[in-house]
Structures are given as structure tokens and as C-alpha cells.
Amino acid sequence: MHEDHEKKLTQFFREQGKVLESAMREAGSPLPEGLTGEALIRDTLEELEQFARSPEGQAHSARVHEIFKQVAAERPAGVEDPAFLERMRARMEEVFGKGTDGPNASA
């Protein structure tokens, strides 16, 4: 079963790597020579996994979870509220700063 899962992941990385390479070329920013879309996706996911397991990542995740619960409680329909995503985005910017609501944000 683990082998089948690995085959599916490898296929996914290859396919999405090609999609990424194509999109980057079309956008006028091709990947550097020698770097494949597959390698970029794999490396990025590996870095994200390492971050998620780190104390900083755990703290960041806990903070995001708290923000999620707060924003859901503020909206009349909770996470189903049409304004939920926009309010969540705004709240993340308030807490972490504009454009820094990802893994590299300060917790």
C-alpha cells in the first residue's frame, strides 16, 4: 500500500511539475536551467514539512487556528458566511502583516 501511495505521489509531482514549468514560462519567468518543476514542488513541500514540525511552525499553526476560531465566531454563519474568507485574510494580515500569513511569518 505504501508503494502505491509513493507511485501516486511521484506521478502527481511529475504532472504538476510540468504544469508549473509551463505556467512559469507563459508568465515570462521560466525556472532556472537545471531546476525542474517537480524538484521545486518536492523541495518546497519538504521545507514546509520541516517548518510544520518545528517549534516555530507549531506556534504559528496554533496561532492561525485561534484566529480561525475567532473569525468563525464573529461571522453570523461561521465558516459558511460569505464574508468569512475575506475577514480571515484581513485578520491574518492584522496579526502577521501584509503578505506574511504563510509559513515564514512570525508567530
Order of alpha helices (4+ residues) and beta strands (2+ residues): alpha-alpha-alpha-alpha
